[in-house]
């Protein structure tokens, strides 16, 4: 039997692997973008919501307040804190507090003998000033009342208001004669020169504790002149009379250990320098501010010692200036735990993840995803095999068509499994496959009958196949 075998059409390259890899890459890319954008959105929201610029009202630009504010601003910047300071200088401390009182500033520094704004809340004690009562050797002072019989030198920083404070403390306004004997001396004047014979009978000085601990000049003056540091026996009564005052103790050996200066503990009074914030300042911001200050105290000390001994603000409810709730929470370790602090971010993250994930899922499904081929579309290949079957005049041609038909079927089964072929039109494909398969069987029987002898058909097929 000599029949021409038609050349089978070249099978269309199957693109299942390419489709799967392309879609998988897209899914991985969108998943990664979802995570990256979610983290970026949540972090950006956290920074934006928690970032705060605080206005810090200070006195003169060369004063300790302004220099401390500059140190604090630099520390916050170096620590990449979300808090930022805008420093506003004023002619003096009183005008800075007035600005604070008008709610034009969030932070200020005040000494407790100043007029305290009603909305001021303490964040930290930056410095303590103590009152020193010094007299010549052999002329111990037993009470402040004795001062009214002496010529007294007052040593205090000119812009600190110390002179006014001492005059109020000694009730100078009630004794005009004593007022004339109480004279302001330059801050740098040595005690031993002031108390030299023919000079003053006593010196009252207001000195920061940090300066007393660092500056050895007072120790040298006391030792050189044989001066006496006196108790202020009325300290408790004065504290009760003037709420801004605090009881202070000059410990034995505080100025010098050998010889001990003072020789024993001395009671006196003092004032506190407080960093205050507006009561309306949020608790979270105040907590962050308190944390930054207390955990970086070493970076905030000034060259002259101011703020070198930062202390916690009093959290007592009857304190002269009530502590800010944020400072209280930090000092009492009542700040939020890690879970509490970041729970809001977790909820935000879940919401953002859902929105971004939905957007990318819609984008992948509707736009970028390479859609699987419909099973009904492959029915065309089946019917094409059926059309070519009519021209097959040999068993080898039918076998080739049968192999092609099975290849298409195998591809559909695998595609249904890995998703590169959808089930749309599967019934149509199934019907076409069964039709062509049955037609091939009938065509094979027809060729066998026309051959007239089954053995000859087998021989011809074998010869041609060889």
C-alpha positions, 0 to 999 in steps of 0.5 A: 500500500503506497499512500503519501503520509501528510506532514504533521503540523509543527506543534505550538510551543507550550508556554505553561512554564513561562506563564507560571514563572511570570505570574509567580514573579509578579506575585512575589513582587507585589507581596514584597511591595505590599510589605515595603509600602506598609512599613514605610506608610506606618513608619512615616505616619508614626514619625509625622504623628509623633514629631513635635517642634517645641518653642523654648522661651529663654532670657538673654542669649548669653545666659544659662537658660539660652545655653542650656536650651542650645545644648538640649536642642543639639542633643535631641538633634544628634539623637535623631529624636522626634522632638525639635526645639525652636529657641526664642531669646528675650531680654531677660527671664521675666519676659521669657516667662511672660511669653510662656504665660501667654502660651507663646512658648511650650518650655521655659526655665524659671527659678522658684522665686519668680512669678510662676505661670499658672499653667507651668508644670515641672519636668526636671530640676536643673540646678539648686541655688543655696544661700550662704551666710558668711561672717568674719572669724570669731563673729558667728551669726546666730540668727538673721535678726542679728544682721540688722545691726550690721553692714551686710554685703549681698553677692548675687548675679545681677540678672538673677533677681537674687538681690530682690529675693534676699531683701524680701527674705530679710524683710528689708522694707520694714527697716529702712535703716537696715536697707541702707546697710544692705549693699549689693557687691559685685559677684566676683568680689572675694569674701575675705576682702569684703569681710576685712577689718573695717569692711562688712560685718557679714556677707549673704551670697546666693550660689549654685550648688554645682559652682560650690562643688566645682569652684575652689575659690570659696574654699580658699577664701574661707581657709585664707581668711578664717571665715565662718559659714553660718547656719540659718536657724530660721530655715524651716520657718522661712520655707513655710513663709515663702513657698518657693524656698526649699530647705537645704543642707551644706554637708560637712566637708562639702567644700573641703575635706581637709580641713572640713569646710564646713566643719559640720552640717549647716541648715540653710535655704535655697531655690530651684531652677526648674525646666517647666512645660505647658500643662497642655503639652501632651503626655507622650511628648512630655515622656519623650522629653523627660526620657531624653533629659534624664538619660542624657544628663551628661551632655547637658551640663554647661561649662560653669556647672549649671545643669550638671546635677539634673534631678527629678522634679517632685511628683508630690501633689503638694509640690510648689510646681506640680510635675507634668504628667509625662514626667511623672509617668516616666519617673514612676516607670508608668510609661507604656509597655512595648506592646501598649506603646506600639499597639496603635501602630500594629492596628494601623499596620493591619489596616494599611496592609489590607488596603495596599494588599487589596490594591495590588491584588486587584492590579494583579488580577485585572491588569498585570496577571497573564490569564490562563488559556481557556480550555474551549480555545484548545478545542480548535486544535482538536478540530484541526486534528479532525480535519486533517484526519480526513486526508490521512490514508495510512496507519502511520498518519493516523498514529501521528494524529493520535499522538498529537491528540494525546499531546493536546489532552496531556497539556490540558490536564497539566494546565488545569493542574497548575492554573495555566488553563482555566476550566472555561469551555472544558465541556466543549473541549471534552466533547471535541476530544471525544468526537475526534478520538471516535472519528480516529477509531472509525477512520482506522477501521475504514482503512483496514477494511479498504486494505482487504487484509489486516496483515498487509496493513500491518506490514505496510505500516511496519515498513513505513515506520522503519 
